[in-house]
Amino acid sequence: MKIPRSNVHQLRFALTCFFVAAGLSIGIIAQEQPSQPPDSAKTVQNSPQAGSAFDAVTQKDAAITPDSSLRIGVGDLLEFSVYNVPELSTKTRISSNGDAYLPLIDYVHVGGLTVEEAQAVVEKKLSDGGFLKDPHVTLFMDQFASQGVSLLGEVARPGVYPVLGQQRLFDVISAAGGLSDKAGRSVTITHRNQQDKPVIVELARNISDSSEHNIQVFPGDTIIVRKADIVYVVGDVARPSGFLMERGGLTVLQAVALAGGTT
């Protein structure tokens, strides 16, 4: 059946109006509905597991931080004084169990504490015992017998060296007289609160070129300078002997050259 031309135009116009109205309705509905974050995002933000995992990482990072604070140790000499009470001024040395003998309060355990923490402990003892009211105690470290690092291995003078303030690896090695002739290029540093996590530092042949390895050291550290490996060249060479092997090793030709070449 043939549709008149005028009816065709009317039909097209009606269909166009219908689709335009439908499109406007869909747009209005979409604008009225607020956007919601994905369920997975809300789960991550509100999940206690996510927070606990972050806390665990933070605690782990804090746990591996070396202890840089100066703490009272065995053998340290303390100077004890109380404000406005000169009769109580005295000097005391920390015993092997970390105790200090002080007037009125007898023995008090201060080993392992910082000076500020020890002052608070002594003030509390004096106050709780009824000896003084609101005492102000001052503790001064006269001798730092325990605030040092143990430097061992291939240095001129191995021993225990004091570490006060910010000391670095090369400072301690210099205090020990420098590296010996047999010293290798590997230095192991073990922090007192990280006995199972030693730090290995590789030095350059010229120590001044290893400035990035001049790391900070802390009281209680143990530093070991490793002995260099030795290769022995014997036989028909000019100077049969043992030669220090630098990091990375030696080739046969290099070893023979160090021995003065073949005869």
Backbone hydrogen bonds, N-H to C=O, Kabsch-Sander energy under -0.5 kcal/mol:
donor,donor_aa,acceptor,acceptor_aa,energy
8,V,4,P,-1.7
9,H,5,R,-1.8
10,Q,6,S,-1.6
11,L,7,N,-2.3
12,R,8,V,-2.4
13,F,9,H,-2.1
14,A,10,Q,-2.0
15,L,11,L,-2.3
16,T,12,R,-2.2
17,C,13,F,-2.0
18,F,14,A,-1.9
19,F,15,L,-2.2
20,V,16,T,-2.1
21,A,17,C,-2.2
22,A,18,F,-2.3
23,G,19,F,-2.3
24,L,20,V,-2.1
25,S,21,A,-1.9
26,I,22,A,-2.0
27,G,23,G,-2.1
28,I,24,L,-2.1
29,I,25,S,-2.2
30,A,26,I,-2.2
31,Q,27,G,-1.9
32,E,28,I,-1.9
33,Q,29,I,-1.4
42,K,38,P,-2.0
43,T,39,D,-2.2
44,V,40,S,-2.0
45,Q,41,A,-2.3
46,N,42,K,-2.4
47,S,43,T,-1.3
51,G,47,S,-1.3
52,S,48,P,-2.4
53,A,49,Q,-2.3
54,F,50,A,-2.0
55,D,51,G,-2.5
56,A,52,S,-2.4
57,V,53,A,-2.1
58,T,54,F,-2.5
59,Q,55,D,-2.9
60,K,56,A,-2.2
61,D,57,V,-2.4
62,A,58,T,-2.3
63,A,59,Q,-2.1
64,I,60,K,-1.3
65,T,62,A,-1.0
68,S,66,P,-0.8
71,R,69,S,-0.6
72,I,113,L,-3.3
75,G,94,I,-1.7
76,D,73,G,-1.8
77,L,143,Q,-1.6
78,L,76,D,-0.6
78,L,92,T,-3.5
79,E,140,F,-2.9
80,F,78,L,-0.6
80,F,90,T,-3.5
81,S,138,T,-1.9
82,V,85,V,-0.5
83,Y,136,H,-2.7
85,V,82,V,-2.1
88,L,85,V,-1.6
89,S,86,P,-1.5
90,T,80,F,-2.4
92,T,78,L,-2.7
94,I,76,D,-2.6
95,S,99,D,-2.7
98,G,95,S,-1.8
100,A,108,V,-2.5
102,L,100,A,-0.6
102,L,106,D,-2.5
105,I,103,P,-2.0
106,D,102,L,-1.1
108,V,100,A,-2.2
110,V,98,G,-2.2
110,V,108,V,-0.6
111,G,98,G,-2.0
112,G,72,I,-3.4
113,L,110,V,-1.9
118,A,114,T,-2.5
119,Q,115,V,-2.3
120,A,116,E,-1.8
121,V,117,E,-1.9
122,V,118,A,-2.4
123,E,119,Q,-2.4
124,K,120,A,-2.0
125,K,121,V,-2.1
126,L,122,V,-2.3
127,S,123,E,-2.2
128,D,124,K,-3.3
129,G,125,K,-1.8
130,G,127,S,-1.3
131,F,126,L,-1.6
132,L,126,L,-1.4
134,D,132,L,-0.6
137,V,135,P,-0.6
138,T,81,S,-2.8
140,F,79,E,-2.3
142,D,77,L,-2.3
142,D,140,F,-1.1
143,Q,77,L,-1.4
145,A,143,Q,-1.2
148,G,146,S,-1.5
149,V,161,Y,-2.7
150,S,221,D,-2.4
151,L,149,V,-0.7
151,L,159,G,-3.3
152,L,150,S,-0.6
152,L,223,I,-3.4
154,E,225,V,-1.9
155,V,153,G,-1.9
156,A,178,G,-2.3
157,R,176,A,-2.1
159,G,151,L,-1.9
161,Y,149,V,-2.5
161,Y,159,G,-0.5
163,V,147,Q,-2.5
167,Q,165,G,-1.0
167,Q,217,V,-0.6
169,L,215,I,-2.5
171,D,168,R,-0.5
172,V,168,R,-1.7
173,I,169,L,-2.2
174,S,170,F,-2.3
175,A,171,D,-2.1
176,A,172,V,-1.4
177,G,174,S,-1.7
178,G,173,I,-2.7
180,S,154,E,-1.6
183,A,180,S,-1.3
184,G,226,R,-3.4
187,V,185,R,-0.5
187,V,201,V,-2.8
188,T,224,I,-2.6
189,I,199,V,-3.3
190,T,222,T,-2.4
191,H,189,I,-0.5
194,Q,191,H,-1.6
197,K,194,Q,-1.8
199,V,189,I,-3.5
201,V,187,V,-3.3
201,V,199,V,-0.5
203,L,185,R,-3.4
203,L,201,V,-0.6
207,I,205,R,-0.7
209,D,206,N,-2.4
210,S,207,I,-1.7
213,H,210,S,-1.8
214,N,211,S,-1.4
215,I,213,H,-2.2
217,V,167,Q,-2.4
220,G,148,G,-2.6
221,D,218,F,-1.9
222,T,190,T,-2.1
223,I,150,S,-3.4
224,I,188,T,-2.7
225,V,152,L,-2.5
226,R,186,S,-2.4
226,R,224,I,-0.7
228,A,182,K,-2.9
229,D,245,M,-0.6
231,V,243,F,-2.8
233,V,241,S,-3.1
234,V,232,Y,-0.5
237,V,235,G,-2.3
238,A,261,G,-2.3
239,R,259,A,-3.1
241,S,233,V,-1.5
243,F,231,V,-3.0
245,M,229,D,-3.5
246,E,244,L,-0.7
249,G,246,E,-2.3
255,A,251,T,-2.2
256,V,252,V,-2.4
257,A,253,L,-2.3
258,L,254,Q,-2.3
259,A,255,A,-1.3
260,G,257,A,-1.7
261,G,256,V,-2.6
263,T,236,D,-1.6
